[in-house]
Amino acid sequence: MNRSTIFLAAAGLLATSAPAIAQPLPDPEAVRLVRHLADCLIRASRPRVDNFISGGTPSPDSDKFLRLLDDGCLPEGHPPVDARLVRGALFEALYNRDFPRATPADFAGRPALAAPEGGVNPPLDASLIRFGECIARAAPADAHRLVTAAPGGAEESSAIGALSPRLAPCMQQGLRVTFSAPMLRGVVAEALYKLSRGAARTAAR
């Protein structure tokens, strides 16, 4: 299996009736740029980050996304950045900051995650959070390995290989997605971060 691009499609439904996304494989430099952006934004503008990730993925020309980028974290003349990759990179960076070591043994006791509200494609955002949540609940240790691995390295490939049997069973009927590795990381990171944060809050009570 090509570890860089993972294709999953639910059969039997027309593409026009299903939440869909086909994402080309990002250039490694674009991945580095987005990861740098996420780390910088979390250090410099956490309230703006929290506002951005509280809803669904906005359109690339939305005020919400453009305000996020207008914070001195990107070099002048930078290439366009993808809003969905930025969202995923932010959740990766937050997870690696707050939960860098062991994950809970499982999330069986955690309630289902709420679907993000708003955004340019709410059905897709809702389907992706269900997909990421299914993976995080089914294999939290391997999900943790994926989100904490260096991008493009052997550990990332190993984690994707370990998770690959979980991917198709976690795909909701009607969801048609071409996942690049960075997108898969971001989708899993969002669910893993939200589940881990909820578990930590419960344990602190």
Protein Blocks (a to p, Z undefined) as FASTA:
>chain_A
ZZkbccdddehiafklpccdddddddfklmmmmmmmmmmmmmmmmmlmmmmmmmccddfk
bmklmmmmmnopacehiacddfklmmmmmmmmmmmmmmmmccdfblklpccddddeejjb
lmlmmmmmmmmmmmmmmmmmlmmmmmmpcehiaklmmmmmmmmmmmmmmpcghiacdddf
klmmmmmmmmmmmmmmmmmmmmmZZ
